[in-house]
Structures are given as C-alpha cells and as structure tokens.
C-alpha cells in the first residue's frame, strides 16, 4: 500500500511545489519522504534474504538476483 505512494514522485513534487508552503516545510517533507523510502528499501531487502527458493520463484526472482538486491545499501535504488 505505502510502496505505491513512495514511487509516485509527482505527488511529492506537487506537495513541495506549493507556493504557500514555507521553504523549511518543503525541506522537512522531502526529508521525511526520503527517510521513509530508505526505511522501506531496508526492510524489503531484509525480508527478501529470508525467502526460500520456492517463494523467490513465486515472485519471479532468482536466488542470484535476490542476493544482489540484498547486498545493496538502503540508499541505492
């Protein structure tokens, strides 16, 4: 549910482009967005490493691809 929110950069741009929003508020919104995105990536990658081969097959990811994804730092997409 929240993953679709985080991938919609248009909503973030629209929210922070409001003329009536102070610059500090725009910075805070962007920071909160980024921290939430990083947290989601970290948690998703952490859960991915515990999936068994059948579960990986079900979601269409090879074991090798899962290892590569799990080895990425949270700030890398």
C-alpha positions as CSV (number, residue, x, y, z in Angstrom):
1,X,0.0,0.0,0.0
2,X,2.6,2.6,1.0
3,X,5.1,1.5,-1.7
4,X,2.8,3.0,-4.4
5,X,2.9,6.3,-2.5
6,X,6.7,6.3,-2.4
7,X,7.1,5.6,-6.1
8,X,4.9,8.5,-7.1
9,X,7.4,11.3,-7.3
10,X,4.8,13.5,-9.0
11,X,2.8,13.7,-5.7
12,X,6.0,14.7,-3.8
13,X,6.8,17.4,-6.4
14,X,3.2,18.7,-6.3
15,X,3.2,18.8,-2.5
16,X,6.5,20.6,-2.2
17,X,5.8,23.0,-5.1
18,X,3.0,24.7,-3.2
19,X,3.7,28.5,-3.1
20,X,2.1,28.8,0.4
21,X,4.5,26.2,1.9
22,X,7.5,27.6,3.7
23,X,10.9,26.5,2.5
24,X,11.7,24.8,5.7
25,X,8.4,22.8,5.5
26,X,9.4,21.7,1.9
27,X,12.7,20.5,3.2
28,X,11.0,18.6,6.1
29,X,8.6,16.9,3.7
30,X,11.4,15.9,1.3
31,X,13.5,14.6,4.3
32,X,10.5,12.6,5.6
33,X,9.9,11.2,2.2
34,X,13.5,10.1,1.8
35,X,13.8,8.6,5.2
36,X,10.5,6.6,4.6
37,X,11.8,5.4,1.2
38,X,15.1,4.3,2.7
39,X,13.3,2.5,5.5
40,X,11.1,0.7,3.1
41,X,14.1,-0.4,1.0
42,X,16.0,-1.6,4.0
43,X,13.0,-3.6,5.3
44,X,12.1,-5.1,2.0
45,X,15.7,-6.2,1.3
46,X,16.0,-7.6,4.8
47,X,12.8,-9.7,4.2
48,X,14.0,-10.8,0.8
49,X,17.0,-12.5,2.2
50,X,14.8,-14.9,4.2
51,X,12.7,-16.1,1.3
52,X,13.2,-19.7,0.3
53,X,13.8,-20.8,-3.4
54,X,10.1,-21.6,-3.9
55,X,9.0,-18.2,-2.6
56,X,11.6,-16.4,-4.8
57,X,10.3,-18.4,-7.8
58,X,6.8,-17.3,-7.0
59,X,7.7,-13.7,-7.2
60,X,9.9,-14.2,-10.3
61,X,13.3,-13.5,-8.7
62,X,16.3,-15.8,-9.0
63,X,18.4,-16.6,-6.0
64,X,21.3,-14.7,-7.5
65,X,19.1,-11.6,-8.2
66,X,17.9,-11.7,-4.6
67,X,21.5,-11.8,-3.3
68,X,22.4,-8.8,-5.4
69,X,19.4,-6.9,-4.2
70,X,20.1,-7.7,-0.6
71,X,23.7,-6.6,-0.9
72,X,22.7,-3.1,-1.9
73,X,22.8,-0.3,0.7
74,X,19.5,1.3,1.5
75,X,20.2,4.5,-0.3
76,X,20.7,2.8,-3.7
77,X,17.5,2.1,-5.7
